[in-house]
Amino acid sequence: MRFSALRVLKEGLTGNKGWTPHWRDPQPKDEYDIVIIGGGGHGLSTAYYLAKNHGLRNIAVLEKGYLGGGNVGRNTTIVRANYFLQGNSEFYSHSLKLWENLEEDLNYNVMHSQRGLINLFHSDGQRDAFVRRGNSMVNQGDDAILLDREGVREHLPYLDFEQTRFPIYGGLYHPRGGTARHDAVAWGYARGADERGVDLIQNCEVTGIDIENGKVKGVQTTRGAIKAKKVGIVVAGRSGQVAAMAGMRLPIESHVLQAFVTEGLKPVIDHVVSFGMGHFYISQSDKGGLVFGGDLDFYSSYASRGNLPMKEHVMEAGMTLMPMIGKAKVLRSWGGIMDMTPDGSPIIDKTDIDGLYIDCGWCYGGFKAVPGSGFSFAHLMATDNHHAPAAKYRLDRFRTGYGLMDEEGTGSQHNLH
Ligand SMILES: Cc1cc2nc3c(=O)[nH]c(=O)nc-3n(C[C@H](O)[C@H](O)[C@H](O)COP(=O)(O)OP(=O)(O)OC[C@H]3O[C@@H](n4cnc5c(N)ncnc54)[C@H](O)[C@@H]3O)c2cc1C
């Protein structure tokens, strides 16, 4: 089934009776060439690109809950390519290019909106750091414009320019940055993978990984044993637990990150705004809700909810930056489990176990990475070679110390990234 304006019109006039389910609900087979553990954004995009780019068909995605019920449906939907360090900048640059063609590629409206992202700075030192970041982005072929205080005022007149604690010196503007509808991204990849023959199996939790003589043989699940020649672990905040099934101890801590949404309002914020000094960022969804968040809750947890002190902190930061949002009523808040690495950069690599691969460590920035990660991880799983834009995401950097990418310069403490 393809979507088109004509089809939408026809269905609208005939009672919407012609739509069919986006994907099948198959029983798991006894054996697959490739099993992907985790039906989040990264697992689904990996399956899609394995089928589309590498012609592989005998693939299953095993999801313990429902597709898109994890972080891919819980994030604040920011998509950007504004990284500073080599290793990260080419990866996110590649991912953003995939985003720019994603709707056509998937024939699915993921509501990708390049409304522009502005990162504010509040001191001379921060300005210098953003100048360097902007130059690095431009060198990578992406876009960055340095705004002074008046330049920021032109774009974001509603900010409090009189506040004295963190006076606004300017901002780094990334016009190609923006947002997308998060669950539509999961649904679009799921539909594309299913169309190409991938079995998407929900309510199927992986409970063990079978390994013989250093080689992966398959997985144990709540729906029985499934044999596989290759297995990919793509379970975000649960990476430590699932990798432990294969006897691995990852350099990852799981932390809670909260987000908030207000009642629907008329358009008022037409960019993504990030206020690093106060740990606050915001955009407005197409439904009108102000979507915002801040920092991690600062303790390790597998709970999908956060605590009141961080809520208070985020609200205070928001009120400091744009007091007008105090009039809006917050409708919902929630949390997601973040797979934090010690340098804040992800892992896409083989493991020491033959046929077992891992894609994790996306911290709080893995939504924008969904296309790039799936593309690169599929390349690695299909060819056993690292895909160039993701070639630096090696697991052993945490053991050897070579190739660490501490993007934020905050040292090795997981919860500071
Ligand atoms: C509040 C919040 C705001 C965020 N904001 C942004 C943002 O603005 N921009 C951005 O780029 N990123 C953002 N992120 C980060 C981003 O959402 C994550 O990095 C990314 O979604 C993680 O990858 P995923 O989609 O594959 O994860 P998930 O969707 O969590 O997928 C992992 C899946 O694995 C499944 N699973 C786990 N264990 C098993 C098992 N044993 N067997 C089978 N299945 C299993 C889970 O059920 C889950 O569905 C945010 C995250 C949160 C929580």
The ligand as a Tripos MOL2 file, in Angstrom:
@<TRIPOS>MOLECULE
LIG
   53    58     1     0     0
SMALL
NO_CHARGES

@<TRIPOS>ATOM
      1 C1         13.0060   12.4240   27.3170 C.3       1 LIG1
      2 C2         13.9170   12.1110   26.1910 C.ar      1 LIG1
      3 C3         14.2490   13.0930   25.2810 C.ar      1 LIG1
      4 C4         15.0970   12.7940   24.2140 C.ar      1 LIG1
      5 N1         15.2940   13.7490   23.2770 N.ar      1 LIG1
      6 C5         16.0220   13.4780   22.1800 C.ar      1 LIG1
      7 C6         16.1190   14.4420   21.1390 C.ar      1 LIG1
      8 O1         15.5000   15.4980   21.1960 O.2       1 LIG1
      9 N2         16.8850   14.1220   20.0550 N.ar      1 LIG1
     10 C7         17.5690   12.9620   19.9680 C.ar      1 LIG1
     11 O2         18.2890   12.7780   18.9950 O.2       1 LIG1
     12 N3         17.4540   12.0070   20.9240 N.ar      1 LIG1
     13 C8         16.6890   12.2220   22.0150 C.ar      1 LIG1
     14 N4         16.5390   11.2630   22.9890 N.ar      1 LIG1
     15 C9         17.2910   10.0080   22.8860 C.3       1 LIG1
     16 C10        16.6620    8.9760   21.9730 C.3       1 LIG1
     17 O3         15.2840    8.8540   22.2190 O.3       1 LIG1
     18 C11        17.3580    7.6120   22.1880 C.3       1 LIG1
     19 O4         18.7660    7.7650   22.1350 O.3       1 LIG1
     20 C12        16.9680    6.5930   21.1140 C.3       1 LIG1
     21 O5         15.5710    6.5670   20.9250 O.3       1 LIG1
     22 C13        17.4550    5.2150   21.5270 C.3       1 LIG1
     23 O6         17.3760    4.2810   20.4950 O.3       1 LIG1
     24 P1         16.0680    3.3970   20.1470 P.3       1 LIG1
     25 O7         15.0870    4.2660   19.4690 O.co2     1 LIG1
     26 O8         16.4950    2.2320   19.3760 O.co2     1 LIG1
     27 O9         15.6020    2.9990   21.6070 O.3       1 LIG1
     28 P2         14.2280    2.2980   22.1670 P.3       1 LIG1
     29 O10        13.0770    2.8940   21.4100 O.co2     1 LIG1
     30 O11        14.2910    2.3880   23.5900 O.co2     1 LIG1
     31 O12        14.4240    0.8410   21.5890 O.3       1 LIG1
     32 C14        14.9920   -0.2390   22.3140 C.3       1 LIG1
     33 C15        13.9500   -1.3450   22.3150 C.3       1 LIG1
     34 O13        14.5430   -2.5310   22.8360 O.3       1 LIG1
     35 C16        13.5200   -3.2450   23.4970 C.3       1 LIG1
     36 N5         14.1180   -4.2410   24.3920 N.ar      1 LIG1
     37 C17        14.8330   -4.0180   25.5210 C.ar      1 LIG1
     38 N6         15.2070   -5.1890   26.0710 N.ar      1 LIG1
     39 C18        14.7310   -6.1620   25.2560 C.ar      1 LIG1
     40 C19        14.7710   -7.5910   25.3040 C.ar      1 LIG1
     41 N7         15.4010   -8.2450   26.2880 N.pl3     1 LIG1
     42 N8         14.1550   -8.2880   24.3090 N.ar      1 LIG1
     43 C20        13.5030   -7.6420   23.2940 C.ar      1 LIG1
     44 N9         13.4170   -6.2990   23.2260 N.ar      1 LIG1
     45 C21        14.0250   -5.5710   24.1800 C.ar      1 LIG1
     46 C22        12.7510   -2.1590   24.2410 C.3       1 LIG1
     47 O14        11.4580   -2.5840   24.6220 O.3       1 LIG1
     48 C23        12.7400   -1.0240   23.2180 C.3       1 LIG1
     49 O15        11.5730   -1.0040   22.4310 O.3       1 LIG1
     50 C24        15.6780   11.5110   24.0900 C.ar      1 LIG1
     51 C25        15.3390   10.5270   24.9920 C.ar      1 LIG1
     52 C26        14.4400   10.7990   26.0310 C.ar      1 LIG1
     53 C27        14.0390    9.7190   26.9690 C.3       1 LIG1
@<TRIPOS>BOND
     1     1     2 1
     2     2     3 ar
     3     2    52 ar
     4     3     4 ar
     5     4     5 ar
     6     4    50 ar
     7     5     6 ar
     8     6     7 ar
     9     6    13 1
    10     7     8 2
    11     7     9 ar
    12     9    10 ar
    13    10    11 2
    14    10    12 ar
    15    12    13 ar
    16    13    14 ar
    17    14    15 1
    18    14    50 ar
    19    15    16 1
    20    16    17 1
    21    16    18 1
    22    18    19 1
    23    18    20 1
    24    20    21 1
    25    20    22 1
    26    22    23 1
    27    23    24 1
    28    24    25 2
    29    24    26 1
    30    24    27 1
    31    27    28 1
    32    28    29 2
    33    28    30 1
    34    28    31 1
    35    31    32 1
    36    32    33 1
    37    33    34 1
    38    33    48 1
    39    34    35 1
    40    35    36 1
    41    35    46 1
    42    36    37 ar
    43    36    45 ar
    44    37    38 ar
    45    38    39 ar
    46    39    40 ar
    47    39    45 ar
    48    40    41 1
    49    40    42 ar
    50    42    43 ar
    51    43    44 ar
    52    44    45 ar
    53    46    47 1
    54    46    48 1
    55    48    49 1
    56    50    51 ar
    57    51    52 ar
    58    52    53 1
@<TRIPOS>SUBSTRUCTURE
     1 LIG1         1 GROUP 0 **** ****
